[in-house]
Amino acid sequence: MAVSETDIALAARLADAAGAAIRPYFRGSFGLEAKEDQSPVTRADREAEEAMRRLLIAERPMDGIIGEEFGIREGSSGRQWVLDPIDGTRAFIAGRPIFGTLIALIEDGWPLLGVIDQPIIGERWLGVAGRPTLFNGKPTETRACRDLKGAILGTTSPALFDDHQLHAFEHLDAAVMSTVLGGDCYNYGCVASGWLDIVVEAGLKLHDFAALVPIVEGAGGRMCDWQGDPLHAGSNGEVVAAGDPARIEEILEALACRGH
């Protein structure tokens, strides 16, 4: 089933609802707690997801929901909305506006639509399969990257890699011009808009990457796992985003050096 204009409008309303829940807590009292895996969570995370779920249950009762904070609500349509209310909670609690709300629509496990919304500085990327990516309503594109030695690479934190993944990442890091740390989903928006060339991460869940695929690929880039396979609901969480698809093979060759 193709993405409809109604789907796109609903995704925008979901982002608006999440942003309205998040903004009052930014740089304020947000009730920090630790989840079972010791990752941080705040009232803003929970209230933003609750706001999006209320809309979806009211307007798309047949669609499933997969949310970071409140888990899975089964549906019967074959479609699921994948929600990460604050991707980059550590940035949020530090008062850094480089987190984002992620909203994806997937069908049979494949991402069809994605939104990255940064509700503090008012930036929004929208990707829809088969359409150009929009940044604040206008088409945006990745940039060409002639070789790895001229590339800027981003990752949230090397601490999130296991030992073998870290070895592979360090091999790639040594091949590029510069590496920036931090950024979570915001890095992928930067790839889509031609400000960053590559993002490499591991340990991601579906809610961390589903929205990113239509955004990066609709802007002319490519996303895949560390073996070069397309990302879907069954992917293992190792993620590559390249603004210039011509660099993918070199990136994958570098990452293949894990443990060697």
C-alpha positions in Angstrom: 0.0 0.0 0.0 1.4 3.4 -1.0 1.8 6.2 1.5 -1.2 8.6 1.2 -1.4 12.3 1.8 -3.6 11.5 4.8 -0.7 9.4 6.2 1.7 12.3 5.7 -0.7 14.8 7.3 -1.1 12.4 10.3 2.6 12.0 10.7 2.9 15.8 10.8 0.2 16.0 13.5 2.0 13.3 15.5 5.2 15.3 15.4 3.3 18.4 16.5 1.7 16.6 19.4 5.0 15.2 20.6 6.7 18.6 20.3 3.9 20.2 22.3 4.5 17.6 25.1 8.3 18.0 25.0 8.9 21.7 24.9 7.6 22.6 28.4 10.2 20.2 29.9 13.2 21.3 27.9 15.8 22.8 30.3 13.3 22.5 33.0 12.1 19.9 35.6 11.6 16.7 33.6 11.7 13.9 36.2 14.7 11.9 35.2 14.6 8.2 35.9 16.7 5.1 34.8 15.0 2.3 32.9 15.9 -1.4 33.4 18.7 -1.1 30.9 20.0 2.0 32.8 19.2 4.3 29.9 17.6 7.6 30.9 13.9 8.4 30.5 11.9 11.5 31.4 8.3 12.7 31.7 8.8 14.3 28.3 9.6 10.9 26.7 6.5 9.3 28.2 4.1 12.2 27.6 5.2 12.7 24.1 4.6 9.0 23.2 1.3 9.0 25.0 0.2 12.0 23.0 1.1 10.3 19.7 -0.6 7.0 20.8 -3.8 8.8 21.6 -4.0 10.2 18.1 -3.2 6.9 16.4 -5.7 4.9 18.5 -8.4 7.4 17.6 -7.6 7.7 13.9 -5.9 4.5 12.9 -7.3 1.8 15.2 -6.4 -1.0 12.7 -2.7 0.0 12.5 -0.2 -1.4 15.0 2.1 0.8 17.2 5.6 0.1 18.2 6.8 2.6 20.8 10.1 2.9 22.7 8.4 3.7 26.0 5.1 1.7 25.9 5.9 -1.2 23.6 3.7 -2.9 21.0 0.0 -2.5 20.3 -1.1 -5.1 17.8 -3.0 -4.1 14.7 -4.7 -5.9 11.8 -3.8 -3.7 8.8 -0.2 -5.0 8.2 1.0 -1.4 8.9 2.7 -0.2 12.1 3.6 3.2 13.4 7.0 3.2 15.0 7.6 5.9 17.6 10.6 7.2 19.5 9.4 10.2 21.3 12.9 11.5 22.2 15.8 9.9 20.3 18.7 11.4 22.2 17.4 11.6 25.7 20.9 12.2 27.0 21.1 15.3 24.8 17.7 16.4 26.0 18.6 16.2 29.7 21.8 18.1 29.0 19.8 21.0 27.4 21.3 20.3 23.9 18.7 20.7 21.1 20.1 17.9 18.9 17.6 15.2 19.9 14.6 14.4 17.9 11.2 12.8 17.7 11.2 9.8 15.3 8.0 8.7 13.6 7.9 5.9 11.0 5.2 4.1 9.1 6.2 0.5 8.1 4.4 -2.1 6.2 5.4 -5.8 6.4 8.5 -4.6 8.3 9.7 -2.2 5.6 9.9 1.6 6.3 7.7 3.7 4.0 7.6 7.0 5.8 9.8 8.7 8.3 9.9 12.0 10.3 12.7 13.5 12.3 11.4 16.4 14.3 13.5 18.7 16.4 10.9 20.6 18.4 13.1 23.2 20.0 14.8 24.8 17.0 11.9 23.9 14.7 13.5 21.6 12.2 11.7 18.7 10.5 12.7 16.2 7.9 10.1 14.1 6.1 10.9 11.1 4.0 8.4 9.1 1.9 9.4 6.1 -0.2 9.6 7.2 -3.8 9.5 10.9 -3.1 12.1 13.6 -2.5 12.9 14.2 1.2 11.7 17.5 2.6 13.4 19.7 5.2 10.9 22.2 6.6 8.8 21.7 3.6 11.4 22.1 0.9 13.4 19.4 -1.0 16.8 18.7 0.5 19.7 16.6 -0.9 22.8 14.8 0.3 26.1 15.9 -1.0 28.7 14.2 -3.2 31.8 12.7 -1.4 34.7 12.0 -3.7 36.6 9.8 -1.3 36.6 8.7 2.3 39.6 10.9 3.1 37.5 13.9 2.6 34.4 12.6 4.5 33.0 13.7 7.8 31.8 10.8 9.9 29.3 10.9 12.7 28.4 8.5 15.5 26.6 9.0 18.8 29.2 7.4 21.0 32.0 4.8 20.5 31.0 3.5 24.0 27.9 2.0 22.3 29.9 -0.4 20.2 31.1 -3.8 21.5 34.8 -4.6 21.2 34.7 -6.0 17.6 32.4 -3.2 16.4 34.7 -0.6 18.0 37.7 -2.0 16.2 35.8 -1.8 12.9 34.7 1.7 13.6 38.2 2.8 14.5 39.4 1.5 11.1 36.8 3.6 9.3 37.6 6.6 11.6 41.2 6.4 10.5 40.2 6.6 6.9 38.0 9.8 7.0 38.9 13.4 7.4 37.0 14.1 10.6 34.7 12.4 13.1 32.0 14.1 15.2 30.4 12.5 18.3 26.9 12.9 19.6 23.8 13.7 17.6 21.7 10.6 17.6 19.0 10.9 15.0 19.9 14.5 14.2 23.1 13.2 12.5 20.9 11.5 9.9 19.0 14.7 9.1 22.4 16.3 8.6 23.4 13.6 6.1 20.1 14.1 4.3 20.8 17.9 4.0 24.4 17.5 2.9 26.1 18.7 6.1 27.5 15.3 7.1 28.7 12.4 4.9 28.5 9.2 6.9 26.9 7.9 10.1 27.8 4.5 11.5 26.1 3.0 14.6 25.3 -0.3 16.2 22.9 -1.6 18.8 20.0 0.3 17.4 16.4 -0.8 17.8 13.7 -0.5 15.1 12.4 2.7 16.7 15.9 4.2 16.4 16.3 3.6 12.6 13.0 3.0 10.9 12.2 6.7 10.3 15.7 7.4 9.1 15.7 5.2 6.0 13.1 7.1 3.9 14.7 10.4 4.9 18.3 9.6 3.9 17.3 7.6 0.8 14.8 10.1 -0.4 17.6 12.8 -0.3 19.8 10.7 -2.5 21.7 8.7 0.1 21.7 5.1 1.1 21.2 3.2 4.3 22.1 -0.4 5.0 23.5 -2.7 7.7 27.2 -3.5 8.0 26.9 -6.2 5.4 25.2 -3.9 2.9 21.7 -5.3 3.2 18.6 -3.0 3.4 17.3 -2.1 6.8 14.0 -3.6 7.9 12.2 -4.8 11.1 14.5 -7.8 11.3 17.8 -6.0 11.0 20.4 -6.5 13.7 20.9 -2.8 14.6 24.2 -2.2 12.8 23.5 0.8 10.7 25.3 2.7 8.0 24.0 5.9 6.4 26.0 7.4 3.5 25.1 10.6 1.7 26.9 9.5 -1.4 26.0 5.9 -2.3 29.3 5.6 -4.2 31.1 5.4 -0.9 29.2 2.5 0.5 31.6 -0.3 -0.6 34.6 1.5 0.9 32.7 2.0 4.1 31.7 -1.6 4.3 35.2 -2.8 3.5 36.5 -0.7 6.4 33.9 -2.1 8.8 34.7 -5.7 7.7 38.0 -5.3 9.6 36.3 -6.0 12.9 38.5 -8.3 15.1 41.4 -8.3 12.6 
